[in-house]
Amino acid sequence: MRMRSDLRVTAFPVVVMVALAGSLVVAPVHLRAQVVPDVTVDPVSDYADDYLATFSIIALDRETGQLGMGVQSKAFGAGNRAMTAKGGVAMIAHQASANPMYGPMSIELIERGYSPEEALGQLVRSDEGRDRRQNAIIDIEGRTAAWTGASTNAWAGHHCGVDYCAQGNILAGSEVVQAMVASFEASSGALAERLMDALDAAQAAGGDARGMQSGAILVVAPRVRGAFHDRVVDIRVDDHRQPLAELRRILDLQRSGEMLREINPMLQAGDLDGALEWARAAVAKSADNDNAHVALANVQLRSGDREGAMTSLRTAVGLNPGRRTTLPRDSNFAAIHQDPDFLGLIG
């Protein structure tokens, strides 16, 4: 829904949720009106510190039950204030003149049985700043709702499809949102990578009209194996000249680490070939991951490939000189702890 209004924001609304007879009533309570300066700052300027010019996509993976969001902005730390999520419940994007209260309050309403459309409708109606907001919600059932206020800076808009919503403001044009839509609808695989691809497609179509600075990907699930939280992927780049390239590097680093977890069970089962395949895959996914090179060296040494193991260890030490301290204490390499080449490596 996109509505237009000439309403000028003169007060910051606080929306109070009150439980009455088992239902939730959302009532606006307005604080003392703020003074509106005679000269306002256009949000296209970097000086408008409350304005989050950005593009983002929220989505549901029905097969895994994961909810995710990807975001990029010419603003510092967009990932810190553009998204709220709860595994098994909903993902919320709050941007433009971002009001973070939309996040937890949407979660509360949806957990009480409201649909995303009903939840967002109540919050928008209670918010005097609605015309400068941009919000989107997707819940665990794939239901969506989106709002682009009439006073958000052009180009601004959103598009919701099956199991996703894409939105943005101060964009190069509508093609930015459409690029996210086309990418997500055509992609498959892990949700985080699909979101990453959609962000890259949006940037290739022009992205934020002001440029690039920060980005983030958040993916949550109802349950995470061996953890007491709902985060599957939670990575962000707060300030970088190429935030999306850096974001993908970090995502690849996480995936590389996840691959390493599969190696020990294989070693314990005597599957050296399988362990070697996974270790090489972890190195290929993130060549900067010194942990992956150490894991590969461990498997290579167990397989009788001493020279290969030493080559991998040299790479690991080159990436992280701190390995000179930890490798002599690593029992996986006890067989070569007195080897002249190993002693030379650790200095």
C-alpha positions as CSV (number, residue, x, y, z in Angstrom):
1,M,0.0,0.0,0.0
2,R,1.3,3.5,-0.9
3,M,-0.7,6.5,0.3
4,R,0.0,10.2,-0.2
5,S,-0.5,13.0,2.3
6,D,0.7,16.5,3.0
7,L,1.0,15.9,6.7
8,R,4.2,17.5,8.2
9,V,5.8,15.6,11.1
10,T,5.9,17.8,14.2
11,A,5.9,15.2,16.9
12,F,7.5,11.9,17.6
13,P,4.8,9.2,18.3
14,V,5.1,6.6,20.9
15,V,2.8,3.7,20.2
16,V,1.6,2.0,23.4
17,M,0.3,-1.6,23.3
18,V,-2.3,-2.4,26.0
19,A,-3.7,-5.9,26.5
20,L,-7.4,-5.7,27.1
21,A,-9.5,-8.8,27.6
22,G,-7.0,-11.0,25.7
23,S,-6.8,-8.6,22.8
24,L,-4.1,-6.0,21.9
25,V,-5.0,-2.4,21.5
26,V,-2.6,-0.1,19.8
27,A,-3.0,3.5,21.0
28,P,-0.9,6.5,19.9
29,V,0.6,8.6,22.7
30,H,2.3,11.7,21.4
31,L,5.2,13.3,23.1
32,R,5.7,17.1,23.2
33,A,5.9,18.5,19.7
34,Q,9.3,19.0,18.3
35,V,10.3,22.3,16.8
36,V,10.4,22.1,13.0
37,P,13.2,24.2,11.7
38,D,12.6,26.7,9.0
39,V,15.3,25.1,6.9
40,T,15.0,21.3,6.6
41,V,17.8,19.0,5.4
42,D,16.9,17.0,2.3
43,P,17.4,13.3,3.1
44,V,19.5,13.0,-0.1
45,S,22.1,14.8,1.9
46,D,24.3,12.7,4.3
47,Y,23.5,15.2,7.0
48,A,20.0,13.8,7.5
49,D,21.2,11.3,10.2
50,D,17.8,9.8,10.8
51,Y,17.1,8.9,7.2
52,L,18.1,5.4,6.0
53,A,18.3,5.5,2.2
54,T,18.5,1.9,1.2
55,F,17.3,-1.1,-0.7
56,S,16.5,-4.4,0.9
57,I,14.7,-7.7,0.4
58,I,13.0,-9.9,3.0
59,A,12.1,-13.5,2.3
60,L,10.9,-16.9,3.6
61,D,12.4,-20.3,2.7
62,R,9.5,-22.7,3.2
63,E,11.7,-25.8,3.0
64,T,13.9,-24.8,6.0
65,G,11.6,-22.4,7.8
66,Q,14.2,-19.7,7.6
67,L,13.4,-16.0,7.4
68,G,15.9,-13.6,6.0
69,M,16.8,-10.1,5.0
70,G,19.5,-8.5,2.9
71,V,20.2,-4.7,2.9
72,Q,22.6,-2.2,1.3
73,S,22.7,1.5,1.9
74,K,24.8,4.7,1.5
75,A,24.5,5.1,5.2
76,F,26.7,4.0,8.1
77,G,25.7,0.7,9.8
78,A,22.4,0.0,7.9
79,G,22.3,-3.5,9.3
80,N,22.2,-2.2,12.8
81,R,18.9,-0.3,12.4
82,A,17.1,-1.6,9.4
83,M,16.0,-5.1,10.5
84,T,14.2,-7.0,13.2
85,A,13.5,-10.7,13.3
86,K,12.4,-13.6,15.4
87,G,12.9,-17.2,14.2
88,G,9.6,-18.9,13.5
89,V,7.7,-15.7,13.6
90,A,8.6,-12.8,11.2
91,M,11.2,-10.6,9.6
92,I,10.6,-6.9,9.5
93,A,12.4,-4.2,7.4
94,H,12.2,-0.6,8.7
95,Q,13.9,2.0,6.6
96,A,13.7,5.5,5.0
97,S,12.9,7.6,8.2
98,A,13.5,4.4,10.1
99,N,11.5,3.8,13.3
100,P,13.0,0.7,15.0
101,M,9.9,0.3,17.2
102,Y,8.1,-1.1,14.1
103,G,10.2,-4.2,14.6
104,P,9.5,-5.5,18.1
105,M,5.9,-4.2,18.0
106,S,5.2,-6.1,14.7
107,I,6.7,-9.2,16.3
108,E,4.4,-8.8,19.3
109,L,1.3,-8.3,17.2
110,I,2.0,-11.2,14.9
111,E,2.6,-13.5,17.9
112,R,-0.8,-12.4,19.2
113,G,-2.5,-13.6,16.0
114,Y,-2.5,-10.5,13.8
115,S,-1.6,-10.9,10.1
116,P,1.3,-8.8,8.8
117,E,-1.2,-6.6,7.0
118,E,-3.2,-6.0,10.2
119,A,0.0,-5.4,12.3
120,L,1.5,-3.0,9.8
121,G,-1.9,-1.2,9.4
122,Q,-2.2,-0.6,13.1
123,L,1.3,0.8,13.4
124,V,1.0,3.0,10.4
125,R,-2.3,4.5,11.5
126,S,-0.9,5.3,14.9
127,D,2.3,6.9,13.5
128,E,2.4,10.6,12.7
129,G,5.7,10.0,10.9
130,R,4.1,7.4,8.5
131,D,4.7,9.5,5.4
132,R,8.4,9.2,5.8
133,R,8.6,5.6,6.7
134,Q,9.2,2.5,4.6
135,N,8.4,-0.9,6.2
136,A,7.8,-4.4,5.1
137,I,6.9,-7.6,7.0
138,I,7.0,-11.3,6.1
139,D,5.8,-14.0,8.6
140,I,6.5,-17.7,8.9
141,E,3.4,-18.4,6.8
142,G,4.7,-16.3,3.9
143,R,2.1,-13.6,4.4
144,T,3.5,-10.1,3.5
145,A,2.7,-6.4,4.0
146,A,4.6,-3.3,2.9
147,W,4.3,0.4,3.2
148,T,6.1,3.2,1.4
149,G,5.1,6.6,2.7
150,A,4.3,9.4,0.3
151,S,7.1,11.6,1.5
152,T,9.9,9.1,1.1
153,N,12.5,10.3,-1.4
154,A,12.3,9.2,-5.1
155,W,12.7,6.7,-6.4
156,A,10.9,4.9,-3.7
157,G,8.6,1.8,-3.8
158,H,8.2,-1.8,-3.0
159,H,7.1,-5.1,-4.6
160,C,5.8,-8.2,-2.8
161,G,5.6,-11.6,-4.4
162,V,5.4,-15.2,-3.2
163,D,7.5,-15.5,-0.1
164,Y,9.3,-12.1,-0.4
165,C,9.1,-8.3,-0.5
166,A,11.7,-6.0,-2.1
167,Q,11.8,-2.3,-1.3
168,G,13.9,0.8,-1.5
169,N,14.1,4.5,-1.4
170,I,16.4,7.1,-2.9
171,L,17.1,4.6,-5.6
172,A,18.4,5.1,-9.1
173,G,15.0,4.0,-10.3
174,S,12.3,1.3,-10.2
175,E,14.6,-1.1,-12.0
176,V,16.6,-1.5,-8.7
177,V,13.6,-3.2,-7.0
178,Q,12.7,-5.1,-10.1
179,A,16.3,-6.5,-10.3
180,M,15.9,-7.9,-6.8
181,V,12.6,-9.4,-7.7
182,A,14.0,-11.0,-10.9
183,S,17.0,-12.4,-9.1
184,F,15.2,-13.9,-6.2
185,E,12.4,-15.4,-8.3
186,A,15.0,-17.1,-10.5
187,S,17.4,-18.3,-7.8
188,S,17.5,-21.4,-5.7
189,G,19.6,-22.8,-2.8
190,A,20.5,-21.4,0.6
191,L,18.5,-18.3,1.5
192,A,21.5,-16.2,2.5
193,E,23.1,-16.7,-0.9
194,R,19.8,-15.9,-2.7
195,L,19.6,-12.7,-0.7
196,M,23.2,-11.9,-1.5
197,D,22.6,-12.4,-5.2
198,A,19.5,-10.2,-5.1
199,L,21.5,-7.4,-3.5
200,D,24.2,-7.7,-6.2
201,A,21.6,-7.6,-8.9
202,A,20.1,-4.4,-7.4
203,Q,23.4,-2.7,-7.2
204,A,24.1,-3.7,-10.8
205,A,20.8,-2.0,-11.7
206,G,21.9,1.3,-10.1
207,G,21.3,0.7,-6.4
208,D,21.2,3.6,-3.9
209,A,21.4,6.8,-5.9
210,R,23.9,8.2,-3.4
211,G,26.3,5.2,-3.7
212,M,27.4,2.4,-1.3
213,Q,28.6,2.3,2.3
214,S,27.1,-0.6,4.3
215,G,25.3,-3.9,4.0
216,A,24.0,-6.8,6.0
217,I,22.4,-10.2,5.8
218,L,20.3,-11.7,8.6
219,V,18.8,-15.2,8.5
220,V,16.9,-16.7,11.4
221,A,15.3,-20.1,12.0
222,P,12.9,-21.6,14.6
223,R,15.8,-23.7,15.9
224,V,19.5,-23.7,15.3
225,R,21.4,-26.9,15.8
226,G,23.5,-26.9,19.0
227,A,22.6,-23.2,19.8
228,F,20.4,-21.2,22.1
229,H,19.5,-18.5,19.6
230,D,17.7,-18.2,16.3
231,R,20.6,-16.8,14.1
232,V,21.7,-18.8,11.1
233,V,23.5,-16.0,9.4
234,D,24.1,-12.6,11.0
235,I,26.8,-10.7,9.2
236,R,27.2,-7.0,8.4
237,V,29.6,-4.5,6.9
238,D,29.2,-1.0,8.5
239,D,31.5,1.1,6.4
240,H,33.3,0.0,3.2
241,R,33.8,1.3,-0.3
242,Q,32.6,-2.0,-1.7
243,P,30.2,-3.3,1.0
244,L,28.6,-6.0,-1.1
245,A,31.9,-7.5,-2.1
246,E,33.0,-7.5,1.5
247,L,29.7,-8.9,2.6
248,R,30.0,-11.8,0.2
249,R,33.6,-12.5,1.4
250,I,32.3,-12.7,5.0
251,L,29.5,-15.0,4.0
252,D,31.9,-17.3,2.2
253,L,34.1,-17.2,5.3
254,Q,31.2,-18.4,7.4
255,R,30.3,-21.1,4.9
256,S,33.9,-22.3,4.9
257,G,33.8,-22.6,8.7
258,E,30.6,-24.6,8.5
259,M,32.3,-27.0,6.1
260,L,35.1,-27.6,8.6
261,R,32.6,-28.9,11.1
262,E,32.0,-31.9,8.9
263,I,35.6,-33.0,8.9
264,N,36.2,-34.4,12.4
265,P,33.3,-36.9,12.2
266,M,34.8,-38.2,9.0
267,L,38.2,-38.5,10.5
268,Q,36.8,-40.4,13.5
269,A,35.1,-42.7,11.0
270,G,38.3,-43.3,9.1
271,D,37.0,-41.5,6.0
272,L,40.2,-39.7,4.9
273,D,39.0,-39.2,1.3
274,G,35.8,-37.6,2.4
275,A,37.6,-35.4,5.0
276,L,40.1,-34.4,2.3
277,E,37.3,-33.4,-0.1
278,W,35.6,-31.2,2.6
279,A,38.8,-29.6,3.6
280,R,39.7,-28.7,0.1
281,A,36.1,-27.3,-0.4
282,A,36.5,-25.2,2.7
283,V,39.7,-23.7,1.3
284,A,38.2,-23.1,-2.1
285,K,35.2,-21.3,-0.5
286,S,37.4,-19.0,1.5
287,A,41.1,-18.9,0.6
288,D,41.6,-16.3,3.4
289,N,40.4,-18.7,6.1
290,D,43.6,-19.9,7.9
291,N,41.5,-22.4,9.9
292,A,40.7,-24.1,6.6
293,H,44.3,-24.4,5.6
294,V,45.2,-25.9,9.1
295,A,42.4,-28.4,8.7
296,L,43.6,-29.4,5.3
297,A,47.1,-29.8,6.6
298,N,45.8,-32.1,9.3
299,V,44.0,-34.4,6.8
300,Q,47.0,-34.3,4.4
301,L,49.4,-35.4,7.2
302,R,47.1,-38.2,8.2
303,S,46.9,-39.3,4.6
304,G,50.8,-39.4,4.4
305,D,51.2,-36.2,2.4
306,R,53.8,-34.5,4.5
307,E,54.8,-32.0,1.8
308,G,51.2,-31.0,1.2
309,A,50.7,-30.6,4.9
310,M,53.7,-28.3,5.2
311,T,52.6,-26.2,2.2
312,S,49.1,-25.8,3.8
313,L,50.7,-24.8,7.1
314,R,52.9,-22.2,5.5
315,T,49.8,-20.7,3.9
316,A,48.0,-20.7,7.3
317,V,51.0,-19.0,9.0
318,G,51.2,-16.4,6.1
319,L,47.6,-15.6,6.7
320,N,47.8,-15.6,10.5
321,P,51.3,-15.3,12.1
322,G,49.7,-16.2,15.4
323,R,49.7,-19.8,14.2
324,R,53.4,-19.9,15.1
325,T,52.2,-19.9,18.7
326,T,49.4,-22.4,18.5
327,L,50.8,-25.0,16.0
328,P,53.5,-26.3,18.4
329,R,50.7,-27.1,20.9
330,D,48.4,-28.7,18.3
331,S,48.5,-32.5,18.9
332,N,47.3,-33.1,15.3
333,F,50.8,-32.2,14.2
334,A,52.7,-34.0,17.0
335,A,54.4,-36.2,14.4
336,I,56.2,-33.2,12.8
337,H,56.8,-31.1,15.9
338,Q,60.5,-31.8,15.8
339,D,60.7,-31.7,12.0
340,P,63.3,-29.1,10.9
341,D,60.9,-27.7,8.3
342,F,58.2,-27.3,11.0
343,L,60.6,-25.8,13.5
344,G,61.7,-23.3,10.8
345,L,58.1,-22.4,10.1
346,I,57.2,-21.6,13.6
347,G,60.5,-19.6,14.1
